[in-house]
Amino acid sequence: MPGVKKSDIQEVKTLHLQIINFKLWPYHTSMTAKKAITTLFIVLLLGHNAIAQVSRLDSEGFQPVYNIVRLKHAIKIDGDWDKREWKKIKSIEINNFIRKNPEFRPIVHAKMMYDSENVYVIFHVQDRFVRSITTEINGPVWKDSAVEFFFSPNTEFPLIFFNLEVNCGGTALLEYNPNPRIGPKPNAEDIKKIEIGHSLPKIVDPEISGPLTWTVEYRIPLNMLENYSKISRPKKGVIWKANFYKIAEITSNPHYATWSPINHPKPQFHLPQYFGTLKFR
């Protein structure tokens, strides 16, 4: 299949992962068998050259790795970036802007920890043009100045993910994205179990155009996630796939920034094949 375009390769790669993760495989089918059968299917459908080019794309692509350390004791969730427990943790930077370059590029860092029952995330944002008006759980928080954490907590199915989106006022949206999209959606009572600390008031309106630093911190209970998905519980050696984002869709400075690069012809956040790697230590 000569002359395969890079955009076509991306679609083949996505198809390959979707078939592997399809829920109707017989229960006893191993991951090795799934990959072998899926690869044969793609070869028959599109030709061997497509698979070869997908493999090359995998080897050439860059997906960052973040090592997550274990928290030794409970912490207060208050949005304090400078508290002792977070000071020891290495941060990642969310600095890959997609779709277009905004006039102002916020400087965004995030950190993550875990214990036996929770994962913890904190964001630090040096921003401008800050606005936040959504106050209803599962409302359109992405329109506001917001940060997002998309993660695949089941090691066997890296394309099935949760997206947790929180605006600078601390209002959350949580969705679960199985493939195909069946099953229960996270409800408001479960989402309230995510403890959120934030440095700004719940509503920021009118927009603040000058320099402003804000934080969002939260604790995600693993047993709440297990209401919707099997979870590979964090411990040494476990790997999740994830991406971290900064967004502000309806402000004077709309922008979309990622931690793990999204090299897709039509870039958007809901592309788990571009997630980076979280390694629990």
TORKE-667385 format. One record per atom (N, C-alpha, C): x, y, z. Coordinates in steps of 0.05 Angstrom, whole numbers, plus 5000, padded with zeros to 4 digits. Atoms other than C-alpha are relative to their C-alpha. Layout:
<recs>
XYZ/...
</recs>
This chain:
<recs>
501749765000/500050005000/501850255000/498149775001/505050534976/498650265003/500949724999/504251274989/497950055022/501949954978/500451225055/500750265013/499649744988/499551915084/500249975030/499750014970/501352075157/497350015013/502749994988/494052245171/498649734998/501150275003/492051555144/501249815021/498650174980/497251225189/498850055027/501249954974/494251575249/497349865003/502650134998/487351305232/500349705003/499550294998/490150595223/500949945029/499150044972/493650665291/497750015019/502449984983/487150885323/498249754998/501750235005/483250315291/501349755013/498650234988/488549805314/499550005030/500449994972/487850045386/497149955008/502950034994/480250075384/499249714998/500850285003/479649355359/501149845024/498850134977/484449115413/498450035025/501549934976/480249455466/497049954998/502950055003/473449245439/499149805021/500950164976/469348935496/499049724994/501350265006/466548335458/501949784994/498150235001/472947925456/499149795020/500450214980/472047245490/501750065025/498749924975/473847325563/502849895003/497450134996/479746845560/502250094980/498049925021/483147195500/502250175012/497849854989/490047425519/500650254984/499349755015/492748115500/501849934976/498250085023/498147775456/498349904977/501750115021/492747405418/498350224987/501549785010/488548035411/501750164980/498349845017/494448415381/500649864974/499350155024/496247855333/497649994981/502450025017/489047765308/499350274988/500649735010/488048515302/501950084978/498149935021/494448615263/499449854974/500750155024/492448055215/497650134986/502449875012/485648395205/500850254985/499349755013/488849065189/501649954975/498450075023/493848745142/498249914977/501950095020/488248395104/498450234989/501849785008/484149035102/501650224985/498649775011/489449555086/502849944989/497450075011/495849195068/502250025021/497950024980/502249035106/501650265003/498549754999/505549705089/498950195020/501349824980/500450075132/500949945028/499150084973/502249675194/502950075004/497249944998/509649765180/500450305006/499749714996/508750515176/499050095027/501049944973/504650525240/502149935021/497850074982/510350165275/502250215000/497949795002/515250685250/499050255014/501149774986/510551235274/500249975030/499750054972/510450915343/502850055010/497249984991/518050895346/500950294998/499149725003/518651615322/498550195019/501649824983/513151905366/501250045027/499049944973/514652225433/497750015019/501950004978/510452075494/501550025026/498449964975/513052355560/499249805021/500350184978/513751955623/500250165026/500049864975/512052205693/500049795022/499850184978/514251825755/498550105024/501849924979/509051845810/500849875026/499150114975/511251765882/497749975020/502150064980/507251495941/500050215022/500449814977/504551975994/500049835025/499750164976/506351736063/497850055021/502149934981/500652076101/497950184987/502149835011/494152446089/500850295000/499549715002/494453176067/497450154998/502449825002/489553756071/499950094971/500449915027/486653926003/499050295000/500649724998/486954676001/501150174978/499049855022/490254875936/502750135005/497549884993/496855045969/502349864986/497850115016/502354915918/502649985016/497549984985/507755085969/500049835025/500050164976/505754596024/502249794998/497650164997/511254136048/499949754982/500250255015/508753496015/500450044970/499749965028/508453795946/502750114992/497449885007/515154155950/502149794991/498150215007/518853485944/499449874973/500950135024/515053285881/500850154975/499349885026/517653405811/497550084985/502349925016/512853795767/500449944971/500050025029/511053715694/498950274990/501049745012/509654305647/498149944977/502050035021/503554365603/500450234980/499149785017/506454755546/499949944970/500450055029/504454445479/497350114992/502549875008/499254905449/499149904973/501150125024/494754605396/497950204988/502049855016/489954895344/501150274991/498849755007/493155585347/501650115024/498449884979/498155995386/498550245011/501549774989/494556465434/501950245003/498449754996/496757185443/501649985026/498650044975/498457015515/500149705006/499750284994/501156325534/500449975030/499750044971/499856155607/502249805006/497950184991/505355805645/498749815021/501650194985/502355165674/501749765008/498750244990/505354625718/498049835016/501750184984/502254015751/501849805014/498750214985/504353495803/497949795007/501850224993/501452825823/501349825021/499150204980/502052335882/497749795002/502050204995/498251715905/500449885027/499850184977/496651285965/498349764994/501450255005/492950625973/497150054992/502949955005/486050955966/499450234981/500549755015/486951595925/502350064981/497949865014/490751965872/499650305005/500049714993/492552705884/501250154977/499049835022/493553245831/499850295009/500149714995/495353975837/501050154975/499249835023/495954515782/500750285011/499149724994/499555185786/500050154973/500449865025/497555685733/500750305002/499449725002/500756355717/498550104975/502149965021/495156655676/499450294996/501349755005/491657255647/497349944987/502650035013/484657375620/498449775013/501250214984/481756935675/497050055004/502949984997/474256805677/498949735008/501250254992/469956275711/497150055009/502849954993/462356275712/498449745003/501550254997/460355535711/500149905029/500150084972/458055305780/498549735004/501550254998/453954675764/501949774993/498450245006/457353995768/499249894973/500350095028/458353715698/498950214981/500649785019/456954395668/502450054982/497949955020/461254685612/502450155011/497749884987/467354825654/502350074981/497949955020/471854795592/499850274987/500349735011/469055465570/501550215018/498749824980/472255785633/503049954999/497150064995/479555825654/500149755016/500250264988/480455095671/502449834995/497950205004/485254515679/498749734999/501350265005/483953795659/502049775003/498450244996/486553105675/498549774987/501150235014/484952535626/501749765007/498450224991/487151855650/498749734995/500950275004/486551115634/501049835023/499050144976/486850745701/499949694998/500050295004/485850045672/502249934981/497650055016/492549805647/499449834975/500750175023/489249295600/498650144977/501649855021/485049815563/500850295000/499049724999/489050455552/498450204984/501749815015/483850755505/497450075015/502449944984/478450745559/500850195022/499049794982/479151375601/497850165014/501549794987/476251865650/501150274992/499049735003/476552605637/498850175023/500749824977/476453055699/500850284993/499649735007/475753785683/499050185022/500649834977/475854325737/500750294993/499349725006/475255075727/501450135024/498449874979/479155575769/498450065025/501749964977/473155655815/499349745014/500450254986/473254915834/497649834992/502250165010/467254665794/501049784982/498950235014/468353965765/498049884980/501450175019/466153555706/501549744999/498750265002/467552805704/498449834981/501250185019/466152345646/501749744998/498750255004/467851615633/499549924971/500150035029/469351425561/500849724992/499450275010/468950675547/499650004970/500250025029/469350445475/499149724993/502049805007/463950315453/498950145025/500949844977/460650845498/497449905010/502350114986/455950435540/500649995029/499650024971/454850375614/499350265014/500949764984/453450875670/502050234997/498449765000/455951585670/500450095029/499649904972/459051885734/497850205008/502249834991/453452215774/501150215019/499149774983/453752855815/500849915028/499350094972/453852485882/502849885001/497350125001/460052095862/502050224995/498149795006/463352715833/500650175024/499649844975/462353075899/502049865019/498150154984/466852535930/502950094993/497449895007/472752865894/500450265016/499549764983/475453355945/501750204984/498749805017/477554005910/500750245017/499249754989/481554585936/500950194978/499349815021/482355225896/500550285012/499149754988/485455905907/498250244993/501849785009/480256335870/497249955009/502850034993/472956465887/498549824979/501550185018/467656015856/499350144974/500649855025/465756555806/502150224997/498249795007/470757005772/498850144975/501449855021/466857515731/499550285010/498950015027/468257995700/502849884998/497450125005/474457715669/502250185011/497649864990/481157905701/502249984979/498250005023/485758115645/502950015008/497349974991/491958255687/501249745009/498650254990/497157745712/498749905025/501350134977/494157255761/500949715002/499250274995/496756615791/497849855016/502050154986/491756085812/500749705001/499550284996/491755365836/497449845002/502150194995/487154765836/501349745009/498950254988/488454135878/497649825005/502250194993/484253505886/501049725007/499650284992/483852815915/497849834987/501950175014/480552275872/499949735014/500250274987/478051665910/499849784980/499950225019/479651025874/497449835001/502550164998/473450665901/497750134986/502149875016/469051195868/500449934971/499550075028/472451065801/499149714994/500750295003/471150315811/497049964996/502950025006/463650455806/499649994970/500349975029/464950555731/502049834984/497950135015/471250185712/501749825018/497950144986/476149655733/502550185002/497849824995/482150015763/502549835006/497450114992/489449795763/501150175023/499449844977/490750035833/502950095001/497249905000/497050475839/501649855021/497950114983/503050125868/502549994983/497450005015/510350055849/499849824976/500050165025/510849825777/497650034983/502549975016/503749985755/500350254982/499949795020/503050425693/497250084992/502549895011/497150875674/500950174975/499749815022/496451285610/498450255007/501449764992/494452015618/501050244984/499149735009/494852735594/498850215018/500749774983/494353395630/499650244981/500749795019/491154005597/499450275015/501049734992/489954755605/498250104977/501949915020/483955055570/498650265009/501749774995/480055705566/498650064973/501249995027/475055675508/498550264996/501649755004/470556285520/501250215018/498849774986/475256825545/501350184978/498749825019/479057395512/502549884988/497550135009/484956925503/499649704999/500550295002/482356235481/502549854994/497650165004/487555685484/499549725009/500150294995/488754935488/502849905002/497250094995/495154665519/500049725011/499750284992/497553955532/502749955012/497450104990/502953585570/501249824979/499050195021/503753005521/499150114973/500749885026/504053265449/497849844985/502150125016/498153125403/500550074971/499249955028/500753065332/498049874981/502250105016/494152945297/499150224981/500949795019/491453305235/497850175011/502149854987/485453515276/500349975030/499450044971/488253585347/497750085018/502049954979/483553545406/500949835024/499250134975/483953295478/499249715001/501150274996/479852655470/501349804981/498450185016/485352255435/501949845017/498350144981/487951735484/502549874988/497650115012/492951455434/502450195003/497849814995/497052085450/500650045029/499449974972/496952005525/502949945006/497450074989/503552015562/499749775020/499950234981/505651495614/500450105029/499649964971/504851525689/501149745012/498850244987/509551045726/499950045030/500249984971/507850925798/502449875013/497550094986/513950855844/499449925028/
</recs>
